[in-house]
Amino acid sequence: MKETFGWSYSPFHYSPFYYSAFSCEGSRVNVPASGTRSATDVAEAEFASIVGDSRVTSEPATCESFAVDGQAPKYVVYPSSAEQVAAALKCAQDLDLAVIPCRDLTKIGIGNPPRRYDVALSLKEMNRVWYYEPADLVISVEPGIKLGDFQRFVGRHGLWLPLDPQGGPRASMGGILAANASGPLRAAYGGPRDMILGMKIATTEGKIVKTGGRVVKNVTGYDIAKLLIGSYGTLGVIVEASFKLYPQPAERATFVVPLASLDAARELRRRIQQSHLQPLRMLLMDGATAGAARVFSPWGKGDPSGKFELWIEAGGSAKVIERYARELDEMTARERATVERLGGGSAGDIWGRIADFRTEIAQSFPDAAILRASLPIASGEEFLGRALAEADRGRLWRASFAQPSLGIVHLCLRATAGAPEVLAVAKRLREAADSLGGTLVVERCPHQIKPQIDAWGPAGDDFEIMRKVKQTWDPKGILSPGRFVGGL
């Protein structure tokens, strides 16, 4: 790491050893006191010996705030280094305590209910940037950094990490990797597995495993990094990750096309994919969802003019943006649709709000269910039509948005009369996705009904391999037990 960066990266605090998102004086976590610790409480004493008395608590209100599917942990532990994470995992394994790693809980609802849950391992304090070389497009960070802070940090040099996952700016880098989370930008840039250069992983044996490196062309151990990405914290805890960065587009603009039907949406998507245009991202929303998105935009609260809206973000030079405007006008002339153009800065804010939409739904409506279907691209619009029809037949409140260039459909459902209707619709939609060659994941649903439907669906033919990998990395099964596919 070179010292030429100096203090210009405020609000990130510079030290000779790392860049921190917070000053040294502000890095201490305020943990509610647990009272006088019982001499018999071996676990809390052991964790305190690793992270310090102020960074472990069994205080009921704090533990309840880390509840997963109605289960609260016995302890919350706040490590501040990779070594502390590894030691805490080893301690938990020795004491046979089940651990769920987390940060701000933006994705904690994804997965089946845990078989048991003793320790919430909060990575909130692990928010440092260990290495950053903008000329080489490389950065190494700890898992607790939020995506929004990360983007502001590298954005000072015209760089970004083109990810727009659930949780938006509030999502942590560790959570993004653990969930292999991405959004519409994946169509143009790929997902986390395409951007990772290397990582360090803390294991339940108390070791820190290093894979890959900080060089863009380095591929040593790359498959191990791919293995950990998307494992939902069931194999190990990512304590550092090195990413390949990208230059930001010179200019960006968002185009909104109102559409009367899903058939029209399918046809426009095909035309765009068959053209020379290469959008940064596309998002298809039903009218109600698009209207909600506009409430938070500077363009007013007017209802969308179509039953659906296709949002298209373009990036490049001014000439490229103008070409998008011309060609989209030509493509939509048959439907007599008026293409609306939104400015780059304000549009960026609303894209971030859309990425955070599912998190806001979950926080506003604890009884809502959130489904994600992954389908062949050609079947995305058909499934969305079936999903909306099923929701309407069940008289459910619903909001939907799809990534048409990826074949991914998100559906938020809420029943005013209770959860059984949501459960029935979710099961029928899983069957519909399967019939189209896709899968459906229940990202979130009320914990009262969650045991009645597997969040992931049936395990695939590779389940035995997955089971052996889990046995190798987590032999005592203490990491997020029961939460992953097939109860791993």
Secondary structure by P-SEA (a helix, b strand, c coil): cccccccccccccccccbbbccccccccccccccccccccaaaaaaaaaacccccccccaaaaaaaccccccccbbbbbccaaaaaaaaaaaaaabbbbbbbcccccccccccccccccccccccccccccccccccbbbbcccccaaaaaaaaccccccccccccccccccaaaaaaacccccccccccccccccccbbbbccccbbbbccccccccccaaaaaaaacccccccccccbbbbbbbbcccbbbbbbbbbccaaaaaaaaaaaaaccccccbbbbbcaaaaaaaaaacccccccccccbbbbbbbbccaaaaaaaaaaaaaaaccccbbbbbbcaaaaaaaaaaaaaaaaaaaaacccbbbbbbbccccaaaaaaaaaaaaaaaacccccccccccccbbbbbbbbccccaaaaaaaaaaaaaaaaacccccccccccccccccccccccccaaaaaaaaaaaaccccccccccccccc
